[in-house]
């Protein structure tokens, strides 16, 4: 992973189609001053609320309240996990948007009493689950499978797509069964694919991805994007690819030579969502994504620390969500209100997968515009 020298940065996000900047990209001064929920543009708020109503059966008032308190809930969860350290066994937001931290002892539970975070006693420590996950990842990789940690059930989840090789998948499941109740096996239709247009590693015209987040270093603007995009195309309409990390990770860097690098995500309707910070995603968090194929879609974080075995190789520590993505959305921005969370990597089994933004920013030594 290459790190740029002297990172004085800025960031935001735009979404583009190869050959032309997306025409719906709003101006750099477009903000969310009229939105009812702090940090949310009006259009993102509307889409997120509609998705919560459809996905979770909430009424609109309940959905608005969940979004209104989500940022504080995430900060509380961050603080509780930092306080507990290795005494915690993961954390998440429950269906009502409240922070929950898993612990294996009553002493650890007592440590977060009065903080607004619910402590849930579970059977397996983080170390035990990580060991089980590592044991599965140490086996020969099977394309069209994923391995994730589910904090809501305190288990590792092995997901098998129907496109996976039957014999290889059966061997993998047999090994998973040996790990007892630390591992749950699930089956989904189809396989898992990177979301690049046409799926081809090409070097010129005809390829389309979506820009992620605008950043800069030493006065030069860059775009943090999907590594499978920047590794496939050397020259984009906005500038050349500078670096690619894929597989293993799925982040890359494009030099932005357009002279425009707004700190906002295009919503493909003439408006934009300002992005002012970056953070990690949590299971249960309400999120949205912007991409040049499907535009603005919203959903819920289903899993984090996910290993996805694409045909091109395994990518680790991805975020899994229910937000819709499709070919051409690769590289697009995952966010929760004004907080940047991830970069679109791939799709499969009815879910979408994202490279965590914080890891990419750290790898290149850049900051959001």
FIVO-334041 format. One record per residue (C-alpha): residue number from 0; chain; x, y, z. Coordinates in Angstrom, 3 decimals. Each point is the difference from the previous one (the first is absolute). Example, Ala and Ser with C-alpha at 12.3 -4.5 7.8 and 13.67 -1.06 7.14 Angstrom:
REM residues 2
atom num->0 | chaine->A | px->12.300 | py->-4.500 | pz->7.800
atom num->1 | chaine->A | px->1.370 | py->3.440 | pz->-0.660
This chain:
REM residues 369
atom num->0 | chaine->A | px->0.000 | py->0.000 | pz->0.000
atom num->1 | chaine->A | px->1.573 | py->3.267 | pz->-1.080
atom num->2 | chaine->A | px->-0.302 | py->3.069 | pz->2.178
atom num->3 | chaine->A | px->0.166 | py->3.475 | pz->-1.524
atom num->4 | chaine->A | px->2.405 | py->2.403 | pz->1.661
atom num->5 | chaine->A | px->-1.164 | py->3.004 | pz->2.009
atom num->6 | chaine->A | px->-3.705 | py->-0.529 | pz->0.262
atom num->7 | chaine->A | px->-1.813 | py->3.284 | pz->0.326
atom num->8 | chaine->A | px->-3.321 | py->-0.972 | pz->-1.379
atom num->9 | chaine->A | px->-3.516 | py->0.753 | pz->-0.796
atom num->10 | chaine->A | px->-2.743 | py->-2.288 | pz->-1.105
atom num->11 | chaine->A | px->-3.407 | py->-0.532 | pz->-1.269
atom num->12 | chaine->A | px->-1.539 | py->-2.078 | pz->-2.630
atom num->13 | chaine->A | px->-1.240 | py->0.146 | pz->-3.496
atom num->14 | chaine->A | px->-1.286 | py->-2.733 | pz->-2.241
atom num->15 | chaine->A | px->1.074 | py->-0.233 | pz->-3.607
atom num->16 | chaine->A | px->-0.450 | py->-2.082 | pz->-3.096
atom num->17 | chaine->A | px->3.044 | py->-0.820 | pz->-2.112
atom num->18 | chaine->A | px->0.057 | py->2.638 | pz->-2.747
atom num->19 | chaine->A | px->-1.933 | py->2.711 | pz->1.836
atom num->20 | chaine->A | px->-0.589 | py->1.319 | pz->3.483
atom num->21 | chaine->A | px->-3.519 | py->-0.963 | pz->1.047
atom num->22 | chaine->A | px->-2.318 | py->2.792 | pz->-1.186
atom num->23 | chaine->A | px->-2.000 | py->-0.136 | pz->3.229
atom num->24 | chaine->A | px->3.003 | py->1.016 | pz->2.093
atom num->25 | chaine->A | px->-0.990 | py->2.963 | pz->2.110
atom num->26 | chaine->A | px->2.119 | py->3.084 | pz->0.532
atom num->27 | chaine->A | px->2.581 | py->0.150 | pz->2.775
atom num->28 | chaine->A | px->-2.173 | py->2.487 | pz->1.889
atom num->29 | chaine->A | px->-3.088 | py->-2.241 | pz->0.047
atom num->30 | chaine->A | px->-0.661 | py->-0.859 | pz->3.656
atom num->31 | chaine->A | px->-2.627 | py->-1.579 | pz->2.217
atom num->32 | chaine->A | px->-1.060 | py->3.095 | pz->1.891
atom num->33 | chaine->A | px->-3.697 | py->-0.806 | pz->-0.309
atom num->34 | chaine->A | px->0.215 | py->-3.644 | pz->1.057
atom num->35 | chaine->A | px->-1.908 | py->-0.999 | pz->3.109
atom num->36 | chaine->A | px->2.677 | py->-2.404 | pz->1.281
atom num->37 | chaine->A | px->3.389 | py->1.471 | pz->0.786
atom num->38 | chaine->A | px->2.621 | py->-1.059 | pz->-2.534
atom num->39 | chaine->A | px->-2.534 | py->-1.368 | pz->-2.504
atom num->40 | chaine->A | px->-0.913 | py->1.700 | pz->-3.272
atom num->41 | chaine->A | px->-3.737 | py->0.072 | pz->-0.640
atom num->42 | chaine->A | px->0.156 | py->-2.652 | pz->-2.723
atom num->43 | chaine->A | px->2.199 | py->-2.376 | pz->1.990
atom num->44 | chaine->A | px->-2.312 | py->0.395 | pz->2.984
atom num->45 | chaine->A | px->-3.036 | py->-0.811 | pz->-2.135
atom num->46 | chaine->A | px->1.627 | py->-3.094 | pz->-1.556
atom num->47 | chaine->A | px->1.355 | py->-1.253 | pz->3.330
atom num->48 | chaine->A | px->-3.379 | py->0.433 | pz->1.699
atom num->49 | chaine->A | px->-1.824 | py->-1.815 | pz->-2.835
atom num->50 | chaine->A | px->2.479 | py->-2.875 | pz->0.180
atom num->51 | chaine->A | px->-0.387 | py->-0.356 | pz->3.773
atom num->52 | chaine->A | px->-3.785 | py->-0.071 | pz->-0.394
atom num->53 | chaine->A | px->0.271 | py->-2.723 | pz->-2.662
atom num->54 | chaine->A | px->2.758 | py->-2.084 | pz->1.604
atom num->55 | chaine->A | px->-0.897 | py->0.168 | pz->3.672
atom num->56 | chaine->A | px->-3.740 | py->0.709 | pz->0.014
atom num->57 | chaine->A | px->0.420 | py->3.308 | pz->1.834
atom num->58 | chaine->A | px->-2.376 | py->2.881 | pz->-0.509
atom num->59 | chaine->A | px->1.529 | py->3.222 | pz->-1.350
atom num->60 | chaine->A | px->0.200 | py->1.697 | pz->3.400
atom num->61 | chaine->A | px->1.845 | py->-2.998 | pz->1.467
atom num->62 | chaine->A | px->2.392 | py->-0.063 | pz->-2.960
atom num->63 | chaine->A | px->0.774 | py->3.705 | pz->0.363
atom num->64 | chaine->A | px->0.651 | py->-0.436 | pz->3.714
atom num->65 | chaine->A | px->2.331 | py->-2.942 | pz->-0.650
atom num->66 | chaine->A | px->2.055 | py->2.053 | pz->-2.466
atom num->67 | chaine->A | px->-0.030 | py->3.020 | pz->2.306
atom num->68 | chaine->A | px->1.648 | py->-1.942 | pz->2.824
atom num->69 | chaine->A | px->2.249 | py->-2.279 | pz->-2.089
atom num->70 | chaine->A | px->3.128 | py->2.185 | pz->-0.017
atom num->71 | chaine->A | px->-0.040 | py->0.304 | pz->3.807
atom num->72 | chaine->A | px->-0.640 | py->-3.755 | pz->0.306
atom num->73 | chaine->A | px->3.047 | py->-0.766 | pz->-2.162
atom num->74 | chaine->A | px->2.171 | py->2.352 | pz->2.074
atom num->75 | chaine->A | px->-1.199 | py->-1.679 | pz->3.203
atom num->76 | chaine->A | px->0.785 | py->-3.412 | pz->-1.451
atom num->77 | chaine->A | px->3.467 | py->1.168 | pz->-1.084
atom num->78 | chaine->A | px->0.671 | py->1.255 | pz->3.530
atom num->79 | chaine->A | px->-1.250 | py->-3.196 | pz->1.673
atom num->80 | chaine->A | px->2.100 | py->-2.243 | pz->-2.244
atom num->81 | chaine->A | px->3.066 | py->2.152 | pz->0.618
atom num->82 | chaine->A | px->-0.620 | py->-0.099 | pz->3.766
atom num->83 | chaine->A | px->-0.452 | py->-3.770 | pz->0.115
atom num->84 | chaine->A | px->2.811 | py->-0.910 | pz->-2.390
atom num->85 | chaine->A | px->0.422 | py->-3.783 | pz->-0.246
atom num->86 | chaine->A | px->-2.732 | py->-0.481 | pz->2.623
atom num->87 | chaine->A | px->-2.522 | py->0.823 | pz->-2.737
atom num->88 | chaine->A | px->-1.113 | py->-2.576 | pz->-2.566
atom num->89 | chaine->A | px->-1.233 | py->2.432 | pz->-2.635
atom num->90 | chaine->A | px->-2.875 | py->2.426 | pz->-0.139
atom num->91 | chaine->A | px->-2.918 | py->1.065 | pz->-2.182
atom num->92 | chaine->A | px->-3.135 | py->2.134 | pz->-0.187
atom num->93 | chaine->A | px->-3.232 | py->-1.854 | pz->0.739
atom num->94 | chaine->A | px->-3.204 | py->0.298 | pz->-2.044
atom num->95 | chaine->A | px->-0.961 | py->3.135 | pz->1.914
atom num->96 | chaine->A | px->3.403 | py->1.565 | pz->-0.689
atom num->97 | chaine->A | px->1.291 | py->-0.414 | pz->3.548
atom num->98 | chaine->A | px->3.670 | py->-0.907 | pz->0.632
atom num->99 | chaine->A | px->0.721 | py->-3.516 | pz->1.281
atom num->100 | chaine->A | px->3.404 | py->-1.332 | pz->1.046
atom num->101 | chaine->A | px->0.700 | py->-3.733 | pz->0.448
atom num->102 | chaine->A | px->1.864 | py->-1.095 | pz->3.119
atom num->103 | chaine->A | px->0.833 | py->-3.380 | pz->1.530
atom num->104 | chaine->A | px->0.004 | py->1.047 | pz->3.666
atom num->105 | chaine->A | px->-2.257 | py->1.878 | pz->2.402
atom num->106 | chaine->A | px->2.994 | py->2.083 | pz->1.052
atom num->107 | chaine->A | px->0.410 | py->1.301 | pz->-3.540
atom num->108 | chaine->A | px->-3.752 | py->0.633 | pz->-0.202
atom num->109 | chaine->A | px->0.150 | py->2.096 | pz->3.162
atom num->110 | chaine->A | px->2.683 | py->2.189 | pz->-1.554
atom num->111 | chaine->A | px->-2.461 | py->1.484 | pz->-2.507
atom num->112 | chaine->A | px->-2.972 | py->0.424 | pz->2.348
atom num->113 | chaine->A | px->-1.422 | py->3.490 | pz->-0.207
atom num->114 | chaine->A | px->1.654 | py->0.807 | pz->-3.352
atom num->115 | chaine->A | px->-3.110 | py->-0.585 | pz->-2.105
atom num->116 | chaine->A | px->1.549 | py->-3.135 | pz->-1.514
atom num->117 | chaine->A | px->-1.628 | py->-3.367 | pz->0.638
atom num->118 | chaine->A | px->2.385 | py->-2.788 | pz->1.022
atom num->119 | chaine->A | px->-0.959 | py->-3.436 | pz->-1.342
atom num->120 | chaine->A | px->1.539 | py->-3.128 | pz->1.546
atom num->121 | chaine->A | px->1.210 | py->-2.418 | pz->-2.711
atom num->122 | chaine->A | px->1.870 | py->-3.301 | pz->-0.107
atom num->123 | chaine->A | px->2.927 | py->0.669 | pz->-2.334
atom num->124 | chaine->A | px->2.767 | py->2.575 | pz->0.325
atom num->125 | chaine->A | px->1.276 | py->2.043 | pz->-2.918
atom num->126 | chaine->A | px->3.180 | py->-2.082 | pz->0.070
atom num->127 | chaine->A | px->-1.995 | py->-3.233 | pz->-0.282
atom num->128 | chaine->A | px->-2.025 | py->1.265 | pz->-2.948
atom num->129 | chaine->A | px->3.071 | py->1.418 | pz->-1.718
atom num->130 | chaine->A | px->1.743 | py->-3.357 | pz->0.439
atom num->131 | chaine->A | px->-2.971 | py->-1.794 | pz->-1.572
atom num->132 | chaine->A | px->-0.080 | py->2.485 | pz->-2.871
atom num->133 | chaine->A | px->3.762 | py->-0.328 | pz->-0.498
atom num->134 | chaine->A | px->-0.315 | py->-3.798 | pz->-0.067
atom num->135 | chaine->A | px->-2.489 | py->0.223 | pz->-2.863
atom num->136 | chaine->A | px->2.072 | py->2.582 | pz->-1.865
atom num->137 | chaine->A | px->3.087 | py->-2.208 | pz->0.318
atom num->138 | chaine->A | px->-1.724 | py->-2.662 | pz->-2.124
atom num->139 | chaine->A | px->0.217 | py->0.146 | pz->-3.821
atom num->140 | chaine->A | px->-2.190 | py->2.925 | pz->-1.075
atom num->141 | chaine->A | px->-3.274 | py->-0.929 | pz->-1.664
atom num->142 | chaine->A | px->-1.288 | py->2.546 | pz->-2.506
atom num->143 | chaine->A | px->-3.563 | py->1.275 | pz->0.547
atom num->144 | chaine->A | px->0.101 | py->-0.322 | pz->3.790
atom num->145 | chaine->A | px->0.318 | py->2.511 | pz->2.830
atom num->146 | chaine->A | px->1.160 | py->-0.233 | pz->3.614
atom num->147 | chaine->A | px->-1.254 | py->2.628 | pz->2.444
atom num->148 | chaine->A | px->-0.493 | py->0.657 | pz->3.693
atom num->149 | chaine->A | px->-3.590 | py->0.576 | pz->1.193
atom num->150 | chaine->A | px->0.039 | py->1.867 | pz->3.331
atom num->151 | chaine->A | px->-3.784 | py->-0.304 | pz->0.341
atom num->152 | chaine->A | px->0.290 | py->-3.776 | pz->0.415
atom num->153 | chaine->A | px->3.626 | py->-0.175 | pz->1.216
atom num->154 | chaine->A | px->0.961 | py->-2.276 | pz->-2.888
atom num->155 | chaine->A | px->2.110 | py->-0.230 | pz->-3.119
atom num->156 | chaine->A | px->-2.196 | py->-0.358 | pz->-3.113
atom num->157 | chaine->A | px->1.137 | py->-2.055 | pz->-2.985
atom num->158 | chaine->A | px->-2.137 | py->0.838 | pz->-3.034
atom num->159 | chaine->A | px->0.005 | py->-2.296 | pz->-3.034
atom num->160 | chaine->A | px->-1.233 | py->1.267 | pz->-3.367
atom num->161 | chaine->A | px->-1.630 | py->-2.479 | pz->-2.379
atom num->162 | chaine->A | px->2.701 | py->0.804 | pz->-2.570
atom num->163 | chaine->A | px->2.710 | py->-1.358 | pz->2.329
atom num->164 | chaine->A | px->1.598 | py->-3.299 | pz->-1.001
atom num->165 | chaine->A | px->-2.084 | py->-2.725 | pz->1.691
atom num->166 | chaine->A | px->2.921 | py->-2.184 | pz->1.082
atom num->167 | chaine->A | px->2.129 | py->2.865 | pz->1.271
atom num->168 | chaine->A | px->-2.967 | py->1.506 | pz->1.829
atom num->169 | chaine->A | px->-0.853 | py->-3.339 | pz->1.632
atom num->170 | chaine->A | px->3.567 | py->-0.331 | pz->1.295
atom num->171 | chaine->A | px->-0.148 | py->3.533 | pz->1.381
atom num->172 | chaine->A | px->-3.328 | py->-0.619 | pz->1.732
atom num->173 | chaine->A | px->1.334 | py->-3.234 | pz->1.511
atom num->174 | chaine->A | px->2.877 | py->1.922 | pz->1.569
atom num->175 | chaine->A | px->-2.396 | py->2.682 | pz->1.228
atom num->176 | chaine->A | px->-2.130 | py->-2.616 | pz->1.767
atom num->177 | chaine->A | px->3.052 | py->-1.014 | pz->2.030
atom num->178 | chaine->A | px->0.019 | py->3.461 | pz->1.598
atom num->179 | chaine->A | px->-3.365 | py->-0.580 | pz->1.681
atom num->180 | chaine->A | px->-2.387 | py->2.831 | pz->0.792
atom num->181 | chaine->A | px->2.667 | py->2.623 | pz->-0.614
atom num->182 | chaine->A | px->-0.818 | py->-0.319 | pz->-3.731
atom num->183 | chaine->A | px->-3.340 | py->0.215 | pz->-1.820
atom num->184 | chaine->A | px->-0.345 | py->-1.096 | pz->-3.636
atom num->185 | chaine->A | px->-2.386 | py->1.755 | pz->-2.369
atom num->186 | chaine->A | px->-0.787 | py->-0.462 | pz->-3.694
atom num->187 | chaine->A | px->-0.907 | py->2.703 | pz->-2.545
atom num->188 | chaine->A | px->-0.826 | py->0.026 | pz->-3.699
atom num->189 | chaine->A | px->2.658 | py->0.955 | pz->-2.542
atom num->190 | chaine->A | px->3.599 | py->0.974 | pz->0.641
atom num->191 | chaine->A | px->2.057 | py->2.993 | pz->1.101
atom num->192 | chaine->A | px->1.377 | py->2.371 | pz->-2.614
atom num->193 | chaine->A | px->1.886 | py->3.266 | pz->-0.091
atom num->194 | chaine->A | px->-2.332 | py->2.684 | pz->-1.308
atom num->195 | chaine->A | px->2.125 | py->1.299 | pz->-2.879
atom num->196 | chaine->A | px->-1.854 | py->0.523 | pz->-3.289
atom num->197 | chaine->A | px->0.366 | py->-3.067 | pz->-2.193
atom num->198 | chaine->A | px->2.317 | py->-1.658 | pz->2.525
atom num->199 | chaine->A | px->3.028 | py->0.487 | pz->-2.243
atom num->200 | chaine->A | px->3.503 | py->1.201 | pz->0.916
atom num->201 | chaine->A | px->0.450 | py->2.539 | pz->-2.793
atom num->202 | chaine->A | px->2.256 | py->3.004 | pz->-0.427
atom num->203 | chaine->A | px->-2.122 | py->2.414 | pz->-1.996
atom num->204 | chaine->A | px->-3.372 | py->1.105 | pz->-1.295
atom num->205 | chaine->A | px->-3.100 | py->-1.984 | pz->0.716
atom num->206 | chaine->A | px->0.669 | py->-0.567 | pz->3.687
atom num->207 | chaine->A | px->-2.107 | py->1.769 | pz->2.604
atom num->208 | chaine->A | px->0.282 | py->0.242 | pz->3.776
atom num->209 | chaine->A | px->-1.204 | py->2.626 | pz->2.495
atom num->210 | chaine->A | px->2.202 | py->2.469 | pz->1.829
atom num->211 | chaine->A | px->0.227 | py->-0.373 | pz->3.748
atom num->212 | chaine->A | px->1.296 | py->2.804 | pz->2.207
atom num->213 | chaine->A | px->2.001 | py->3.082 | pz->-0.969
atom num->214 | chaine->A | px->3.166 | py->0.375 | pz->2.037
atom num->215 | chaine->A | px->3.242 | py->1.929 | pz->-0.331
atom num->216 | chaine->A | px->3.602 | py->-0.127 | pz->1.059
atom num->217 | chaine->A | px->2.559 | py->2.779 | pz->-0.326
atom num->218 | chaine->A | px->-2.439 | py->2.106 | pz->-2.007
atom num->219 | chaine->A | px->-0.764 | py->-2.733 | pz->-2.570
atom num->220 | chaine->A | px->-3.524 | py->-1.356 | pz->-0.191
atom num->221 | chaine->A | px->-0.612 | py->-3.731 | pz->-0.254
atom num->222 | chaine->A | px->-3.019 | py->-2.313 | pz->-0.033
atom num->223 | chaine->A | px->-0.021 | py->-3.043 | pz->2.294
atom num->224 | chaine->A | px->-1.678 | py->-2.751 | pz->-1.987
atom num->225 | chaine->A | px->-0.334 | py->-3.767 | pz->-0.346
atom num->226 | chaine->A | px->3.293 | py->-1.781 | pz->-0.618
atom num->227 | chaine->A | px->-1.531 | py->-2.344 | pz->-2.549
atom num->228 | chaine->A | px->-0.888 | py->3.121 | pz->-2.014
atom num->229 | chaine->A | px->3.341 | py->1.797 | pz->0.243
atom num->230 | chaine->A | px->1.840 | py->-3.241 | pz->-0.679
atom num->231 | chaine->A | px->-2.045 | py->-0.620 | pz->-3.152
atom num->232 | chaine->A | px->0.144 | py->3.472 | pz->-1.558
atom num->233 | chaine->A | px->3.153 | py->2.122 | pz->-0.210
atom num->234 | chaine->A | px->-1.540 | py->3.254 | pz->-1.262
atom num->235 | chaine->A | px->-3.389 | py->1.417 | pz->0.978
atom num->236 | chaine->A | px->-1.737 | py->3.090 | pz->-1.281
atom num->237 | chaine->A | px->0.874 | py->1.746 | pz->3.271
atom num->238 | chaine->A | px->3.649 | py->-1.089 | pz->0.121
atom num->239 | chaine->A | px->2.293 | py->-3.026 | pz->0.192
atom num->240 | chaine->A | px->-0.171 | py->-2.897 | pz->2.450
atom num->241 | chaine->A | px->2.822 | py->0.381 | pz->2.515
atom num->242 | chaine->A | px->-0.296 | py->-3.182 | pz->2.056
atom num->243 | chaine->A | px->-2.107 | py->-3.140 | pz->0.459
atom num->244 | chaine->A | px->-0.264 | py->-2.512 | pz->2.839
atom num->245 | chaine->A | px->-2.092 | py->-2.980 | pz->-1.134
atom num->246 | chaine->A | px->-0.607 | py->-2.779 | pz->0.938
atom num->247 | chaine->A | px->0.728 | py->-0.108 | pz->3.723
atom num->248 | chaine->A | px->-1.370 | py->3.523 | pz->0.238
atom num->249 | chaine->A | px->-2.182 | py->1.851 | pz->-2.487
atom num->250 | chaine->A | px->1.200 | py->3.600 | pz->-0.007
atom num->251 | chaine->A | px->1.894 | py->2.089 | pz->-2.501
atom num->252 | chaine->A | px->0.921 | py->3.584 | pz->-0.817
atom num->253 | chaine->A | px->-0.694 | py->2.192 | pz->-3.039
atom num->254 | chaine->A | px->1.666 | py->3.384 | pz->-0.506
atom num->255 | chaine->A | px->-2.766 | py->2.550 | pz->-0.413
atom num->256 | chaine->A | px->1.081 | py->2.455 | pz->-2.730
atom num->257 | chaine->A | px->-3.422 | py->1.588 | pz->-0.556
atom num->258 | chaine->A | px->0.499 | py->2.975 | pz->2.311
atom num->259 | chaine->A | px->-3.204 | py->-0.937 | pz->1.853
atom num->260 | chaine->A | px->0.013 | py->-2.123 | pz->3.153
atom num->261 | chaine->A | px->-3.131 | py->0.751 | pz->2.046
atom num->262 | chaine->A | px->-0.388 | py->-1.438 | pz->3.479
atom num->263 | chaine->A | px->-3.357 | py->-1.485 | pz->-0.864
atom num->264 | chaine->A | px->-1.629 | py->-3.053 | pz->-1.560
atom num->265 | chaine->A | px->-2.142 | py->0.360 | pz->-3.110
atom num->266 | chaine->A | px->-3.559 | py->-1.249 | pz->0.491
atom num->267 | chaine->A | px->-0.675 | py->-0.109 | pz->-3.755
atom num->268 | chaine->A | px->-2.932 | py->2.401 | pz->0.153
atom num->269 | chaine->A | px->1.810 | py->3.338 | pz->-0.024
atom num->270 | chaine->A | px->0.691 | py->0.004 | pz->3.738
atom num->271 | chaine->A | px->2.858 | py->-1.228 | pz->2.164
atom num->272 | chaine->A | px->0.699 | py->-1.334 | pz->3.480
atom num->273 | chaine->A | px->2.884 | py->1.781 | pz->1.766
atom num->274 | chaine->A | px->2.590 | py->-2.368 | pz->1.524
atom num->275 | chaine->A | px->1.852 | py->1.472 | pz->2.965
atom num->276 | chaine->A | px->1.616 | py->-2.980 | pz->1.752
atom num->277 | chaine->A | px->0.835 | py->-3.695 | pz->-0.289
atom num->278 | chaine->A | px->-0.777 | py->-2.806 | pz->2.429
atom num->279 | chaine->A | px->-0.407 | py->-3.754 | pz->0.319
atom num->280 | chaine->A | px->-3.342 | py->-1.674 | pz->-0.693
atom num->281 | chaine->A | px->-1.965 | py->-2.094 | pz->2.516
atom num->282 | chaine->A | px->-2.512 | py->-2.807 | pz->-0.465
atom num->283 | chaine->A | px->-3.518 | py->1.416 | pz->0.220
atom num->284 | chaine->A | px->1.027 | py->3.453 | pz->-1.238
atom num->285 | chaine->A | px->-2.240 | py->1.698 | pz->-2.577
atom num->286 | chaine->A | px->2.112 | py->0.945 | pz->-3.050
atom num->287 | chaine->A | px->-0.265 | py->1.244 | pz->-3.586
atom num->288 | chaine->A | px->2.188 | py->-0.308 | pz->-3.073
atom num->289 | chaine->A | px->0.450 | py->2.024 | pz->-3.171
atom num->290 | chaine->A | px->1.001 | py->-1.632 | pz->-3.291
atom num->291 | chaine->A | px->-0.127 | py->0.795 | pz->-3.706
atom num->292 | chaine->A | px->-2.284 | py->-2.954 | pz->-0.855
atom num->293 | chaine->A | px->-2.561 | py->-0.168 | pz->2.799
atom num->294 | chaine->A | px->0.344 | py->3.551 | pz->1.330
atom num->295 | chaine->A | px->-1.017 | py->0.515 | pz->3.627
atom num->296 | chaine->A | px->-1.038 | py->-3.154 | pz->1.858
atom num->297 | chaine->A | px->-0.210 | py->-0.621 | pz->3.735
atom num->298 | chaine->A | px->-0.043 | py->-2.994 | pz->2.330
atom num->299 | chaine->A | px->1.475 | py->-1.459 | pz->3.181
atom num->300 | chaine->A | px->3.466 | py->-1.285 | pz->0.924
atom num->301 | chaine->A | px->-0.346 | py->-3.785 | pz->0.238
atom num->302 | chaine->A | px->3.576 | py->-0.977 | pz->0.920
atom num->303 | chaine->A | px->3.512 | py->1.385 | pz->0.334
atom num->304 | chaine->A | px->3.442 | py->-1.610 | pz->-0.236
atom num->305 | chaine->A | px->-1.279 | py->-2.082 | pz->-2.917
atom num->306 | chaine->A | px->2.272 | py->-2.066 | pz->-2.231
atom num->307 | chaine->A | px->-1.451 | py->-0.279 | pz->-3.511
atom num->308 | chaine->A | px->1.483 | py->-2.636 | pz->-2.280
atom num->309 | chaine->A | px->-0.365 | py->1.542 | pz->-3.453
atom num->310 | chaine->A | px->1.164 | py->-1.944 | pz->-3.054
atom num->311 | chaine->A | px->2.945 | py->2.435 | pz->-0.142
atom num->312 | chaine->A | px->1.019 | py->-0.797 | pz->3.584
atom num->313 | chaine->A | px->-0.994 | py->0.626 | pz->3.611
atom num->314 | chaine->A | px->-0.605 | py->3.503 | pz->1.349
atom num->315 | chaine->A | px->-0.021 | py->0.408 | pz->3.779
atom num->316 | chaine->A | px->-1.670 | py->2.245 | pz->2.597
atom num->317 | chaine->A | px->-2.832 | py->1.178 | pz->-2.239
atom num->318 | chaine->A | px->-3.308 | py->1.487 | pz->1.152
atom num->319 | chaine->A | px->-3.143 | py->-1.885 | pz->-1.098
atom num->320 | chaine->A | px->-3.266 | py->1.906 | pz->-0.491
atom num->321 | chaine->A | px->-3.482 | py->-0.363 | pz->-1.451
atom num->322 | chaine->A | px->0.368 | py->3.122 | pz->-2.210
atom num->323 | chaine->A | px->-0.441 | py->-0.771 | pz->-3.702
atom num->324 | chaine->A | px->3.043 | py->0.175 | pz->-2.306
atom num->325 | chaine->A | px->0.619 | py->-1.154 | pz->-3.554
atom num->326 | chaine->A | px->2.682 | py->-0.060 | pz->-2.686
atom num->327 | chaine->A | px->1.562 | py->3.442 | pz->-0.377
atom num->328 | chaine->A | px->-0.600 | py->0.956 | pz->3.649
atom num->329 | chaine->A | px->3.511 | py->-1.176 | pz->0.945
atom num->330 | chaine->A | px->1.927 | py->2.633 | pz->1.909
atom num->331 | chaine->A | px->-3.140 | py->1.912 | pz->0.970
atom num->332 | chaine->A | px->-0.459 | py->1.506 | pz->3.449
atom num->333 | chaine->A | px->-1.569 | py->-1.653 | pz->3.072
atom num->334 | chaine->A | px->-1.053 | py->2.483 | pz->2.676
atom num->335 | chaine->A | px->-2.306 | py->0.730 | pz->2.934
atom num->336 | chaine->A | px->-1.080 | py->3.608 | pz->-0.231
atom num->337 | chaine->A | px->3.173 | py->2.098 | pz->-0.162
atom num->338 | chaine->A | px->2.252 | py->-2.877 | pz->1.154
atom num->339 | chaine->A | px->1.930 | py->-1.912 | pz->-2.675
atom num->340 | chaine->A | px->0.178 | py->-3.756 | pz->0.626
atom num->341 | chaine->A | px->1.121 | py->-1.970 | pz->-3.037
atom num->342 | chaine->A | px->0.735 | py->-0.556 | pz->-3.685
atom num->343 | chaine->A | px->-2.179 | py->-2.297 | pz->-2.126
atom num->344 | chaine->A | px->1.763 | py->-3.309 | pz->-0.649
atom num->345 | chaine->A | px->-2.499 | py->-2.635 | pz->-1.158
atom num->346 | chaine->A | px->-3.299 | py->-1.786 | pz->0.330
atom num->347 | chaine->A | px->-1.571 | py->-3.411 | pz->0.390
atom num->348 | chaine->A | px->-2.614 | py->-1.969 | pz->1.890
atom num->349 | chaine->A | px->-2.248 | py->3.051 | pz->0.197
atom num->350 | chaine->A | px->2.666 | py->2.017 | pz->1.846
atom num->351 | chaine->A | px->2.590 | py->2.636 | pz->-0.892
atom num->352 | chaine->A | px->3.587 | py->0.225 | pz->1.232
atom num->353 | chaine->A | px->2.160 | py->3.029 | pz->0.753
atom num->354 | chaine->A | px->3.660 | py->0.680 | pz->0.740
atom num->355 | chaine->A | px->0.221 | py->1.990 | pz->3.292
atom num->356 | chaine->A | px->0.890 | py->3.612 | pz->-0.763
atom num->357 | chaine->A | px->2.125 | py->0.536 | pz->3.124
atom num->358 | chaine->A | px->2.410 | py->-2.753 | pz->-1.063
atom num->359 | chaine->A | px->0.461 | py->1.521 | pz->-3.461
atom num->360 | chaine->A | px->0.584 | py->3.505 | pz->1.396
atom num->361 | chaine->A | px->2.620 | py->-1.363 | pz->2.380
atom num->362 | chaine->A | px->1.725 | py->-2.059 | pz->-2.705
atom num->363 | chaine->A | px->0.530 | py->3.038 | pz->-2.230
atom num->364 | chaine->A | px->0.515 | py->2.586 | pz->2.742
atom num->365 | chaine->A | px->-2.799 | py->2.220 | pz->-1.311
atom num->366 | chaine->A | px->-2.957 | py->1.789 | pz->1.562
atom num->367 | chaine->A | px->-3.460 | py->0.868 | pz->-1.222
atom num->368 | chaine->A | px->-0.525 | py->3.327 | pz->-1.817
